[in-house]
Amino acid sequence: MNLEISKSGYQWTVITSNLSAFLASIALIWLAYQLGIENDTYFFNWIICLFGAILGWGVGLLVSPSSKTEKEQFSGLTKTISAFLSGYILSKLDRVIENLLESDKIFQELFLIKIALFLTAFFITVIIVFINRRYFLNVMKYKEQSSNDDP
């Protein structure tokens, strides 16, 4: 590791990012509850957020391998997933979009809210996993190396 890691303030990037993600997650949980009170769908909203977070966790891991071994392992997995997505999912996507546009469901407020909850949870988790794996692990490696170099 080089000295740039300790001088660049990555520690503060990790701390502020984790704190921001924690606060955003609390707000998301509260918002999911508030949006579901009227029609008793808050539990369903939480499941949507949880699914978005779990999927974001997996994507965050794939985009930020912490070692060469992980990079090689993830490379094969990424190719398999992208082949599946480009093949099967995209071939079915036009039917889904066509049905949504015909029934006007895509423009319903509740549908858009559920998509927003999912995407918010997804991106919060992807960002946090990426930052922690990229920066926190590097800071820890640097500190470990520095303590080993001291006499």
N, C-alpha and C positions, 0 to 999 in steps of 0.2 A: 504494500500500500504506500501511497505517497502522502506527504504532509498536507497536500491540498485539502484532504478530507477534513482534518481537524480545523483548518483555517477558514474553510468555506462556510461554516455555519450549518452543516447538515444536521447537527443535533437539533437546532432550532426548527429546521424544516420538519423533522420527524415529530417534535413535540407539538408545534403549532398545527400540523396536519392532523395528528391524532386527536388533539383537543377539538379542532374544528369538525372533524368527522363525528366525534362523540356528540357534540352539541347538535349537529345536523341530524344525526340519527334519533336523538331524543325528540327533536322537533318533528321528524318524520313519523315517529310512533304516535306522538300526540295528534298530529294532523290526520293520520289514518284513523285514529279513534274518533276524532271530531267529525270527520266526513262520513262515518258509518253509524252515528248515533240515530239519525232520523229513521233509517230503514234497517237497523240492526245488522249492518254489514261490516262493522269494525273488525270483527274476527277475520272475515274474508280479506279485508284490507291488510291486516297484519300478515296473513299468509302470502299475499302478493309481495309485500315488502321482504319477507323472509326468503321467498323464492328468488327475488331479484338479488338479494344479498348473497345467497349461496351461489348463484350463477356468476355473480361478479367476483366472488372469491376464487372460483375456478379459473375464470378468465384472467384475473390478476396474477394468479400463480403461473399461468401459461405465458404471459407477456413479460414476466420478470424472473427468469431462471437465476438461481443463486450460484450455480457452478457449471462447469463445462459438461459434467455428467448429466445434470438436470436439463441442460440445453439440448443435449443429444436425445434424451428420453422424451422431452416435450416436443421436439421436432417431429418425431414420428406420430405422436398423438395429435399435434396440430394439423398435420397433413390428413390424418384420418377424419378429424372433425370437419375440416374445410371441404373435403371430398363429400362427406355426408350432407353438409349444409348446401353446397353448390348443386349437388345432385337431387336429392330427395326433397329437401325443404323448399328450395326455390321452385321446383316443379309444382309444388302444391300451393305456393304463396299466391299465385295469380287467382286461384279459385277462392281463397280466403278473402283477398282484397275485393274481388268481384262481388261476393256475397255481402260483405260489409257495406260496400258502396250502394248496392241495390236496396238494402234494408235500412239505410241511413243510421245504422248503429254506431258507425265511426264518429258521427258528429254528436252523439249523445254525451251529455256532460259526465255521467257516471263512467262511461267507457274511457273517456279521456283522462279522468281522474285516476282510474286504475292503472292505465299505462304510465301516467306521470309518477305514481307511487312506485311502480316496478322499476322504471328507468332511474329514478332518484336513488333508490336503494342499490341498484346495480352499479351505478357510477361512483357512489360514495365508497362502496366496497372495493371496486377495481382500483380506484385512486389510492386508497389507504393500504391495500395489499402491495401495490406497486411501490409506493414510497417506503414502506417498512422493509420490504425485501431489498430494494435498491440502495437506500441510504442507511437505514438502521443497521443492516448486516455489514455494510462497509465500515461504518463507524465502529462497530464492535470488533471487526477484524483488525482495524487500525489500532484500537486500544489494546487488543491482545498482543499484537506485534510490538507495540511500544513497550509494554510491560516485559516482554521477553527480551527486548534489546537492552533494557536497563541492567547495570551490573549488580 
